[in-house]
């Protein structure tokens, strides 16, 4: 393992979801210290914040509310990176309980953190199997600094049945029955629908790009 770097303070938000340990290991494997915490002060004082997640938006948002983290996360000004469900939690809402994107029933719409103004909908997989699980290529990649060294056609690992549509906040796209946002961003908030911590060397590159990101790089966007 590489020498642990102590220059920056990196935090993984403890949302009460699984997968925290694998995200922590992925960061430490790059030689960086990182802390899993739901401590408000530690999160606010961090240089970089990672918002991971697997499972349902309803469960994760309930945990975030119970930990009094909603306003804390909404007011962060340092770079924040969401993985998979963590990305979805950055949006306005998730219709995770609806069977299709045309469902009229809003009873299962889950309000999220509203950090990036887009909504999570059922993935329009057409005749393909759900969840979308396994390796898939990025069909479009922007010049966002999180994608330094990443190009169209690179493979990343996905596990999801819901997705953000293509919008002005899309910084990478992928196709699985239809085109969806593989990554979204607004200001200091960045989200990846894929799992960087499970995406081999290129996933590690995404995490490293984030940990080495200078806040002023995002101001220019």
Buried (B, 14 or more C-beta within 10 A) or exposed (E): EEEEEEEBBBBBBBBBBEBBEBBBEBBBEBEBBBBBBBBBEBBBEBBBBBBBBBBBBBBBBBBBEEBEBBEBBEEBEBBBBBBBBBBBBBBBBBBBBBEEBEBEEEEEBBBBBBBBEBBBBBBBBEEEEEEBEEEBEBBBBBEBBBBBEBEEEBBBBBBBEBBBBBEEBBBBBBBBBBBBBBBBBBEBBBBBBBBBBBBEEBBBBBBBBBBBBEEEBBEEE
